[in-house]
Amino acid sequence: MARWMAVAGAVAMALAVPAIAEPADVAAAVANTAARTEANVKLDDGRKPTEVLQFFGLEKGMHVLDMFGANKYWAEITAPAVGPTGSITVWNRTQFLNDKNRAAFAEFAGKHSNVLLLASPMEDPKLGTNAYDFAMMNLDYHDVYWESSQFKISRMEPDAWLKALYAAVKPGATVAIIDHVANPGGNTREVADKLHRIDPAIVRADFERAGFVFEAESDILRNPADDHSLLVFDPKIRGKTDRVMYRFRKPAA
């Protein structure tokens, strides 16, 4: 009896110990260029995906929300990196999806059983609830301040938009934000419309107001040669803009 109790106690203690998080092997996924599109591989020099995802703390088995990711850049890397026990949910705005890119994504998802595509209008992000360990938004948060009759993007309120993101991620989840840097001051909506940039102070204030906790900043993608006055699509700076990287966390329950 004493031996049985000792064994039972040891099993109970083992079950009580949380699993040790294992970093995702991002470098291997990045290096496997045969499994990635040529166009996306060409972006690596400017995006530094290995260093970026290591900073944000991507782990094997994570359930990832990849915002605005229909071009598959990050999904091509994160899907194999998180492994079969993890998943990648790519959300994209319906205004920028068509039959061609939907078909291309479906072909990609057919090769990766842990990937799926969600779509909804930009102004109404339907992301699920309490579903993700890790959310990433690369070079797109400024678009929450953008509106365009041409692309049928209506005016949005950042607080309401981030409320949906906050609800979508689990307590303790990491939220990774990268965006083009704008000079401080000025009208955020006008700057987003004219340059597709945003003042980092606005980003941080918005996310903290939504309830996220600021955890860390990285200068991996900073570029002091960018004077912030150019449209990010200008050939002189495209792919080389000065970029802010913020890591936020949803407080644990």
PyMOL commands that set and color helices and strands:
alter all, ss='L'
color gray80, all
select helices_A, chain A and resi 2-16+26-31+33-35+38-41+44-47+49-56+73-82+94-96+99-111+141-145+158-168+188-195+200-209
alter helices_A, ss='H'
color red, helices_A
select strands_A, chain A and resi 63-67+87-93+115-120+132-138+169-180+213-218+243-249
alter strands_A, ss='S'
color yellow, strands_A
deselect
rebuild
show_as cartoon
